[in-house]
């Protein structure tokens, strides 16, 4: 099978999460990805425990399908080597602080002068311009200042700002590659963690921008749909999503309370939202009469969207999982969830730090 990005060469100058996740996804599509690391390697290699061998599992989950070279960008010879790589690359991705790449001679304008069709992806915390351009952009900080932490009543348990930035960056790079096929024109793709997270929060930002309402903390509940939240059960918790009146009718039947369906306070979602406190006061004691798994079985039988709250380990045993795979070195991994006819995402090994350094030195020696 021909992979969609077969023949595309990606030079990865990024580290940590957003950039490496983006380049890994491009590698999943068949691109050749060469990762440049400083001595000691990408800092995420040490983000443990837990570890699998010499590397953190955190790093291993972000860096399959790559080659690794340890090079010192402050060393003139190594910098020349990296510039040679960039001159032959289709895509360069970096997440230095704004201005650093340009000072090294690795900025978009410097590289584009040599390679006019270059696609250059840059990811930062707060963008390449503006008063906060030099502010360190870690996921935790962006979750805090974006409003996500406030409306979620806490921190999301994975680096959601980094992940969204990686997704938007990949989308921009793929669009730029498609345009280059038509025009030969390269592109500079600029993505920030803050903008990416706010864009992903579109239901909340729309409320603020269009209605002038600042969204309040919602915790496990939805601000505009009732019931759409997590309920405590006899043991465990269950999530329930009643998004329209058809589901509401089935939900009432499954709960053994058809009288709720006839109650004028609850006949539409608008009314249920207005009478949230009264409705929840009736719902919560009923949920406490059975376990979460019992409620999941009964509500699913009634075609009510629901799910018992599971651990990650429990989720990975669900029968609907399709993306469990194994790296070349035998480590289990959750692979790319995208399915495309005529394409199978490669699951190559994660490189050891600097594993291909000497091979790459010879290949790009000039």
The 8 nearest C-alpha neighbors of each residue, nearest first, counted from 0:
[[1, 341, 342, 2, 343, 3, 340, 5],
 [2, 0, 3, 342, 5, 341, 29, 4],
 [1, 3, 29, 5, 4, 342, 28, 0],
 [2, 4, 28, 5, 29, 1, 342, 30],
 [5, 3, 29, 30, 7, 28, 2, 6],
 [4, 6, 29, 2, 30, 7, 3, 1],
 [7, 5, 4, 8, 30, 31, 29, 2],
 [6, 8, 30, 4, 5, 89, 31, 9],
 [7, 9, 31, 88, 89, 30, 32, 6],
 [10, 8, 90, 32, 91, 88, 31, 89],
 [11, 9, 91, 33, 32, 90, 88, 34],
 [10, 12, 34, 92, 13, 33, 91, 9],
 [13, 11, 93, 35, 92, 34, 10, 14],
 [14, 12, 93, 94, 18, 11, 19, 92],
 [13, 15, 41, 19, 18, 16, 12, 94],
 [14, 16, 43, 42, 41, 19, 17, 13],
 [17, 15, 19, 18, 20, 161, 14, 61],
 [18, 16, 161, 165, 20, 19, 162, 164],
 [17, 19, 13, 21, 20, 16, 165, 14],
 [20, 18, 22, 21, 16, 17, 14, 23],
 [21, 19, 23, 61, 17, 18, 22, 16],
 [22, 20, 165, 18, 24, 19, 23, 169],
 [21, 23, 25, 19, 24, 20, 26, 18],
 [24, 22, 26, 20, 25, 21, 62, 19],
 [23, 25, 27, 21, 26, 22, 20, 28],
 [26, 24, 22, 28, 27, 23, 30, 21],
 [27, 25, 30, 23, 29, 28, 24, 64],
 [26, 28, 24, 344, 25, 29, 345, 23],
 [29, 27, 25, 26, 4, 3, 30, 344],
 [28, 30, 5, 4, 26, 2, 27, 3],
 [31, 29, 26, 4, 7, 5, 25, 8],
 [30, 32, 8, 9, 26, 7, 29, 33],
 [33, 31, 9, 65, 10, 30, 26, 8],
 [32, 34, 66, 10, 65, 11, 67, 9],
 [33, 35, 11, 67, 66, 12, 68, 32],
 [34, 36, 68, 12, 69, 67, 11, 70],
 [37, 35, 69, 40, 41, 68, 70, 34],
 [36, 38, 40, 69, 70, 71, 39, 41],
 [39, 37, 40, 69, 36, 70, 71, 41],
 [40, 38, 37, 41, 352, 36, 42, 69],
 [41, 39, 36, 37, 38, 352, 42, 44],
 [40, 42, 43, 14, 44, 36, 15, 37],
 [43, 41, 44, 45, 40, 15, 46, 14],
 [42, 44, 46, 45, 15, 58, 41, 57],
 [43, 45, 54, 58, 55, 42, 41, 46],
 [46, 44, 43, 47, 55, 42, 54, 58],
 [47, 45, 43, 55, 44, 57, 48, 42],
 [48, 46, 49, 55, 45, 50, 57, 56],
 [47, 49, 50, 55, 46, 56, 45, 57],
 [48, 50, 47, 55, 56, 51, 57, 46],
 [51, 49, 55, 56, 48, 54, 47, 52],
 [52, 50, 54, 56, 55, 53, 49, 59],
 [51, 53, 54, 50, 55, 56, 49, 351],
 [54, 52, 51, 50, 55, 44, 351, 45],
 [55, 53, 44, 50, 52, 51, 45, 56],
 [54, 56, 50, 47, 57, 44, 58, 46],
 [55, 57, 59, 50, 58, 51, 49, 60],
 [58, 56, 55, 60, 59, 46, 43, 61],
 [59, 57, 44, 43, 55, 60, 61, 56],
 [58, 60, 56, 61, 57, 62, 349, 55],
 [59, 61, 58, 57, 62, 56, 63, 332],
 [62, 60, 20, 58, 59, 19, 23, 63],
 [61, 63, 349, 59, 23, 60, 19, 58],
 [62, 64, 349, 348, 65, 347, 23, 61],
 [63, 65, 347, 26, 348, 349, 346, 23],
 [66, 64, 32, 63, 33, 350, 62, 349],
 [65, 67, 33, 350, 34, 355, 32, 68],
 [68, 66, 34, 353, 355, 354, 350, 33],
 [67, 69, 356, 353, 35, 355, 36, 70],
 [68, 70, 353, 36, 37, 35, 38, 356],
 [69, 71, 37, 77, 68, 36, 72, 35],
 [72, 70, 74, 73, 77, 37, 69, 78],
 [71, 73, 78, 74, 77, 70, 75, 103],
 [74, 72, 71, 75, 78, 77, 103, 76],
 [73, 75, 71, 72, 77, 76, 78, 70],
 [76, 74, 78, 77, 79, 73, 72, 71],
 [77, 75, 79, 78, 74, 80, 72, 71],
 [78, 76, 80, 74, 79, 75, 70, 71],
 [77, 79, 72, 81, 75, 80, 76, 74],
 [80, 78, 82, 76, 77, 81, 75, 83],
 [79, 81, 77, 83, 78, 82, 76, 84],
 [80, 82, 84, 78, 83, 79, 85, 77],
 [83, 81, 85, 79, 84, 80, 86, 78],
 [84, 82, 86, 80, 81, 85, 79, 363],
 [85, 83, 81, 82, 87, 86, 88, 80],
 [84, 86, 88, 82, 87, 83, 81, 10],
 [85, 87, 83, 84, 88, 114, 82, 113],
 [86, 88, 85, 84, 83, 89, 114, 8],
 [89, 87, 85, 8, 90, 86, 9, 84],
 [88, 90, 8, 117, 7, 9, 118, 87],
 [89, 91, 9, 118, 88, 119, 117, 10],
 [92, 90, 10, 119, 9, 11, 120, 118],
 [93, 91, 120, 11, 12, 121, 119, 13],
 [94, 92, 13, 12, 121, 95, 120, 11],
 [93, 95, 122, 13, 123, 121, 96, 18],
 [96, 94, 93, 99, 97, 100, 13, 123],
 [95, 97, 99, 98, 133, 94, 123, 135],
 [98, 96, 127, 99, 95, 132, 133, 100],
 [97, 99, 101, 100, 96, 102, 95, 106],
 [98, 100, 102, 101, 97, 96, 95, 103],
 [99, 101, 106, 105, 103, 102, 98, 104],
 [102, 100, 106, 104, 103, 105, 98, 99],
 [103, 101, 99, 104, 100, 98, 105, 106],
 [104, 102, 100, 101, 105, 99, 106, 72],
 [103, 105, 101, 102, 106, 109, 100, 110],
 [106, 104, 100, 101, 103, 110, 109, 107],
 [105, 107, 101, 100, 109, 108, 104, 110],
 [106, 108, 110, 109, 111, 119, 105, 187],
 [107, 109, 111, 110, 106, 112, 101, 105],
 [110, 108, 106, 107, 112, 111, 104, 105],
 [111, 109, 107, 112, 113, 108, 114, 105],
 [110, 112, 114, 115, 108, 113, 107, 109],
 [111, 113, 110, 109, 114, 115, 108, 107],
 [112, 114, 111, 110, 115, 86, 109, 117],
 [113, 115, 111, 117, 116, 112, 86, 110],
 [116, 114, 111, 117, 112, 185, 113, 184],
 [115, 117, 185, 184, 114, 183, 118, 179],
 [118, 116, 185, 89, 114, 115, 111, 90],
 [117, 119, 90, 186, 185, 187, 89, 91],
 [120, 118, 187, 91, 90, 92, 188, 117],
 [121, 119, 92, 188, 187, 91, 189, 93],
 [120, 122, 189, 93, 94, 92, 188, 190],
 [123, 121, 190, 94, 191, 189, 93, 120],
 [124, 122, 191, 126, 125, 94, 192, 136],
 [136, 123, 125, 192, 191, 126, 193, 135],
 [124, 126, 191, 132, 123, 193, 131, 192],
 [127, 125, 191, 123, 128, 132, 124, 190],
 [126, 128, 97, 132, 125, 129, 123, 189],
 [129, 127, 132, 126, 130, 131, 97, 125],
 [128, 130, 132, 131, 127, 126, 125, 133],
 [129, 131, 132, 128, 133, 134, 125, 126],
 [132, 130, 134, 133, 129, 125, 128, 126],
 [131, 133, 125, 128, 129, 127, 134, 126],
 [134, 132, 131, 135, 96, 97, 130, 125],
 [133, 135, 131, 132, 136, 125, 124, 96],
 [136, 134, 137, 133, 124, 96, 125, 132],
 [124, 137, 135, 134, 123, 138, 125, 140],
 [136, 138, 140, 139, 135, 141, 124, 161],
 [137, 139, 141, 140, 160, 158, 161, 142],
 [140, 138, 142, 141, 137, 143, 158, 154],
 [139, 141, 143, 137, 138, 142, 144, 136],
 [140, 142, 138, 143, 144, 139, 145, 193],
 [143, 141, 139, 145, 140, 147, 148, 144],
 [144, 142, 140, 148, 141, 145, 146, 139],
 [143, 145, 141, 146, 142, 140, 147, 148],
 [146, 144, 142, 147, 143, 141, 197, 193],
 [145, 147, 149, 148, 144, 150, 143, 142],
 [148, 146, 150, 149, 142, 145, 151, 143],
 [147, 149, 153, 151, 143, 154, 146, 142],
 [150, 148, 146, 152, 147, 151, 216, 153],
 [216, 149, 151, 147, 152, 217, 215, 148],
 [150, 152, 218, 148, 153, 149, 216, 147],
 [153, 151, 218, 149, 150, 216, 148, 217],
 [154, 152, 148, 151, 155, 149, 150, 218],
 [153, 155, 148, 156, 142, 151, 152, 139],
 [154, 156, 157, 153, 159, 158, 148, 151],
 [157, 155, 154, 158, 159, 153, 139, 142],
 [156, 158, 159, 155, 154, 162, 160, 138],
 [159, 157, 161, 160, 138, 162, 156, 155],
 [158, 160, 162, 161, 157, 163, 155, 138],
 [161, 159, 196, 163, 192, 162, 138, 158],
 [162, 160, 17, 164, 159, 158, 163, 138],
 [161, 163, 159, 165, 164, 160, 17, 166],
 [162, 164, 166, 160, 165, 161, 195, 159],
 [163, 165, 161, 195, 167, 192, 166, 162],
 [166, 164, 21, 17, 168, 162, 163, 167],
 [165, 167, 163, 169, 168, 164, 170, 162],
 [166, 168, 170, 164, 169, 165, 171, 163],
 [169, 167, 165, 171, 170, 166, 164, 190],
 [168, 170, 172, 166, 171, 167, 21, 165],
 [171, 169, 167, 173, 168, 172, 174, 166],
 [172, 170, 174, 168, 169, 173, 175, 167],
 [173, 171, 175, 169, 174, 170, 176, 168],
 [172, 174, 176, 170, 175, 171, 169, 177],
 [173, 175, 177, 171, 172, 176, 170, 178],
 [176, 174, 172, 178, 177, 173, 179, 171],
 [177, 175, 179, 173, 178, 174, 172, 180],
 [176, 178, 174, 180, 175, 179, 173, 181],
 [179, 177, 175, 181, 180, 176, 182, 174],
 [180, 178, 183, 184, 176, 182, 181, 177],
 [179, 181, 177, 178, 183, 182, 176, 184],
 [180, 182, 178, 179, 183, 177, 184, 176],
 [183, 181, 179, 184, 180, 178, 185, 177],
 [184, 182, 179, 180, 116, 181, 185, 178],
 [185, 183, 179, 116, 182, 186, 115, 178],
 [184, 186, 116, 117, 118, 115, 179, 183],
 [187, 185, 118, 119, 175, 188, 117, 184],
 [186, 188, 119, 120, 118, 189, 107, 185],
 [189, 187, 120, 119, 121, 171, 186, 190],
 [188, 190, 121, 120, 122, 187, 191, 126],
 [191, 189, 122, 168, 121, 164, 188, 126],
 [192, 190, 123, 126, 124, 125, 194, 122],
 [191, 193, 124, 195, 164, 160, 194, 196],
 [192, 194, 196, 195, 191, 141, 125, 124],
 [195, 193, 197, 191, 196, 192, 198, 190],
 [196, 194, 198, 192, 164, 193, 197, 163],
 [195, 197, 199, 160, 193, 198, 194, 192],
 [196, 198, 200, 194, 199, 195, 193, 145],
 [199, 197, 195, 200, 201, 196, 194, 204],
 [200, 198, 196, 197, 201, 195, 163, 202],
 [199, 201, 197, 198, 203, 202, 204, 196],
 [200, 202, 204, 203, 198, 199, 205, 197],
 [203, 201, 205, 200, 204, 206, 199, 207],
 [204, 202, 206, 201, 205, 200, 214, 207],
 [203, 205, 201, 207, 206, 202, 208, 200],
 [206, 204, 208, 202, 203, 207, 209, 201],
 [207, 205, 203, 210, 204, 209, 208, 212],
 [206, 208, 211, 212, 204, 213, 205, 210],
 [209, 207, 205, 211, 206, 210, 204, 212],
 [210, 208, 205, 206, 211, 207, 212, 204],
 [209, 211, 206, 212, 207, 208, 205, 213],
 [210, 212, 207, 208, 209, 213, 206, 205],
 [213, 211, 207, 210, 206, 214, 208, 209],
 [212, 214, 207, 215, 211, 206, 203, 204],
 [215, 213, 212, 203, 150, 216, 207, 206],
 [214, 216, 150, 217, 213, 149, 222, 212],
 [150, 217, 215, 152, 149, 151, 218, 214],
 [216, 218, 220, 150, 151, 215, 221, 222],
 [217, 219, 151, 152, 220, 216, 150, 221],
 [218, 220, 228, 229, 217, 221, 151, 227],
 [221, 219, 228, 217, 218, 227, 222, 229],
 [222, 220, 224, 223, 227, 217, 228, 225],
 [221, 223, 224, 217, 220, 225, 272, 215],
 [222, 224, 221, 272, 225, 269, 268, 227],
 [225, 223, 221, 227, 226, 222, 268, 272],
 [226, 224, 227, 272, 271, 268, 241, 275],
 [225, 227, 241, 228, 224, 240, 239, 220],
 [228, 226, 240, 225, 239, 221, 224, 241],
 [227, 229, 220, 219, 238, 239, 226, 221],
 [228, 230, 238, 237, 219, 239, 236, 220],
 [229, 231, 237, 236, 238, 232, 228, 283],
 [232, 230, 236, 235, 287, 286, 237, 229],
 [233, 231, 287, 234, 286, 290, 236, 291],
 [232, 234, 287, 290, 289, 288, 235, 231],
 [235, 233, 290, 232, 291, 236, 289, 231],
 [234, 236, 291, 232, 231, 290, 233, 237],
 [237, 235, 231, 291, 232, 308, 230, 307],
 [236, 238, 307, 291, 230, 229, 308, 306],
 [239, 237, 229, 306, 305, 228, 307, 230],
 [238, 240, 305, 227, 228, 304, 229, 241],
 [241, 239, 227, 304, 242, 305, 226, 228],
 [242, 240, 226, 246, 227, 247, 243, 239],
 [241, 243, 240, 224, 246, 244, 227, 225],
 [244, 242, 246, 245, 241, 247, 268, 267],
 [243, 245, 247, 246, 248, 267, 242, 268],
 [246, 244, 248, 247, 243, 249, 242, 250],
 [245, 247, 249, 248, 244, 243, 241, 250],
 [248, 246, 244, 250, 245, 249, 241, 251],
 [247, 249, 251, 245, 246, 250, 260, 244],
 [250, 248, 246, 252, 247, 251, 301, 253],
 [249, 251, 247, 253, 248, 252, 246, 303],
 [252, 250, 257, 256, 254, 248, 249, 253],
 [251, 253, 255, 249, 257, 250, 254, 256],
 [254, 252, 250, 255, 251, 298, 301, 249],
 [253, 255, 251, 252, 256, 250, 285, 257],
 [256, 254, 252, 253, 257, 251, 250, 258],
 [255, 257, 251, 258, 254, 259, 252, 253],
 [258, 256, 251, 252, 259, 260, 255, 261],
 [257, 259, 261, 256, 260, 262, 251, 255],
 [260, 258, 262, 257, 261, 256, 251, 265],
 [259, 261, 258, 257, 262, 248, 251, 266],
 [262, 260, 258, 259, 263, 266, 257, 265],
 [261, 263, 259, 264, 260, 265, 258, 266],
 [264, 262, 265, 266, 261, 260, 270, 259],
 [265, 263, 262, 270, 266, 271, 274, 267],
 [266, 264, 271, 270, 263, 262, 267, 259],
 [265, 267, 263, 264, 260, 262, 270, 261],
 [268, 266, 270, 269, 265, 271, 244, 243],
 [267, 269, 271, 270, 272, 225, 224, 243],
 [270, 268, 272, 267, 271, 273, 224, 223],
 [271, 269, 273, 267, 272, 268, 265, 264],
 [272, 270, 265, 268, 274, 273, 269, 275],
 [271, 273, 275, 269, 270, 274, 225, 268],
 [272, 274, 270, 271, 275, 269, 276, 264],
 [275, 273, 271, 272, 277, 276, 270, 278],
 [274, 276, 272, 278, 277, 271, 273, 279],
 [277, 275, 279, 278, 274, 280, 273, 272],
 [276, 278, 280, 279, 274, 275, 281, 271],
 [279, 277, 275, 281, 280, 276, 282, 274],
 [278, 280, 282, 281, 276, 277, 283, 275],
 [279, 281, 277, 278, 282, 283, 276, 284],
 [282, 280, 279, 278, 283, 284, 277, 285],
 [281, 283, 279, 285, 280, 284, 278, 286],
 [282, 284, 286, 285, 279, 281, 280, 287],
 [285, 283, 287, 286, 282, 281, 288, 280],
 [286, 284, 287, 283, 282, 288, 281, 254],
 [285, 287, 232, 283, 288, 284, 289, 282],
 [286, 288, 232, 233, 284, 285, 289, 231],
 [287, 289, 286, 285, 233, 232, 284, 290],
 [290, 288, 233, 287, 232, 293, 286, 294],
 [291, 289, 233, 234, 293, 232, 292, 294],
 [290, 292, 294, 237, 235, 236, 307, 293],
 [291, 293, 295, 294, 290, 307, 296, 237],
 [294, 292, 290, 296, 295, 291, 289, 297],
 [293, 295, 297, 291, 296, 292, 298, 290],
 [294, 296, 292, 298, 293, 297, 306, 299],
 [295, 297, 293, 299, 294, 298, 300, 292],
 [298, 296, 294, 300, 299, 295, 293, 301],
 [297, 299, 301, 303, 295, 300, 296, 294],
 [300, 298, 302, 301, 296, 303, 297, 295],
 [299, 301, 297, 298, 302, 296, 303, 295],
 [300, 302, 298, 299, 303, 249, 253, 297],
 [303, 301, 299, 300, 298, 304, 249, 246],
 [302, 304, 298, 299, 301, 246, 250, 305],
 [305, 303, 240, 239, 302, 299, 241, 306],
 [306, 304, 239, 238, 303, 295, 240, 299],
 [307, 305, 238, 237, 295, 308, 239, 304],
 [306, 308, 237, 291, 292, 236, 295, 238],
 [309, 307, 236, 237, 306, 238, 235, 310],
 [310, 308, 313, 314, 307, 311, 312, 306],
 [309, 311, 313, 312, 314, 308, 315, 307],
 [312, 310, 314, 313, 315, 309, 316, 308],
 [313, 311, 315, 310, 314, 316, 309, 317],
 [312, 314, 310, 311, 315, 316, 309, 317],
 [315, 313, 311, 316, 317, 312, 309, 310],
 [314, 316, 312, 313, 317, 311, 320, 323],
 [315, 317, 314, 313, 318, 312, 320, 319],
 [318, 316, 314, 319, 315, 320, 313, 312],
 [319, 317, 320, 316, 321, 315, 314, 313],
 [318, 320, 317, 321, 316, 315, 322, 314],
 [319, 321, 318, 317, 322, 315, 323, 316],
 [322, 320, 323, 319, 336, 318, 324, 334],
 [321, 323, 334, 333, 336, 320, 324, 335],
 [324, 322, 333, 334, 332, 321, 320, 325],
 [323, 325, 332, 331, 333, 334, 322, 326],
 [326, 324, 331, 332, 330, 329, 327, 346],
 [325, 327, 330, 329, 348, 328, 346, 347],
 [326, 328, 348, 329, 347, 325, 346, 330],
 [329, 327, 326, 330, 348, 325, 349, 347],
 [328, 330, 326, 327, 325, 331, 348, 332],
 [331, 329, 326, 325, 328, 332, 327, 51],
 [332, 330, 325, 324, 326, 329, 333, 323],
 [333, 331, 324, 325, 334, 323, 330, 326],
 [332, 334, 323, 322, 324, 335, 331, 325],
 [333, 335, 322, 332, 323, 324, 336, 346],
 [334, 336, 337, 322, 344, 27, 333, 24],
 [337, 335, 322, 334, 338, 321, 333, 344],
 [338, 336, 335, 339, 344, 322, 334, 343],
 [337, 339, 336, 340, 342, 343, 335, 344],
 [340, 338, 342, 341, 337, 343, 344, 3],
 [341, 339, 342, 338, 343, 0, 337, 2],
 [340, 342, 0, 339, 343, 1, 2, 338],
 [343, 341, 339, 340, 2, 0, 344, 1],
 [342, 344, 345, 341, 339, 2, 0, 338],
 [343, 345, 27, 28, 342, 346, 335, 29],
 [346, 344, 27, 347, 343, 29, 64, 28],
 [345, 347, 326, 64, 344, 348, 63, 327],
 [348, 346, 64, 327, 63, 326, 345, 349],
 [347, 349, 327, 326, 63, 64, 328, 350],
 [348, 350, 63, 62, 59, 64, 65, 351],
 [351, 349, 66, 67, 354, 348, 352, 65],
 [350, 352, 354, 353, 349, 67, 54, 53],
 [351, 353, 354, 40, 67, 350, 69, 68],
 [354, 352, 68, 69, 67, 356, 355, 351],
 [353, 355, 351, 352, 67, 356, 350, 68],
 [356, 354, 358, 67, 68, 353, 357, 359],
 [357, 355, 68, 353, 359, 358, 354, 69],
 [356, 358, 360, 359, 355, 361, 68, 354],
 [357, 359, 355, 361, 360, 356, 362, 354],
 [358, 360, 362, 356, 361, 357, 355, 363],
 [361, 359, 357, 363, 358, 362, 364, 356],
 [360, 362, 364, 358, 359, 363, 357, 365],
 [363, 361, 359, 360, 364, 358, 365, 357],
 [362, 364, 360, 365, 361, 359, 83, 80],
 [365, 363, 361, 360, 362, 80, 359, 83],
 [364, 363, 83, 362, 80, 361, 360, 79]]
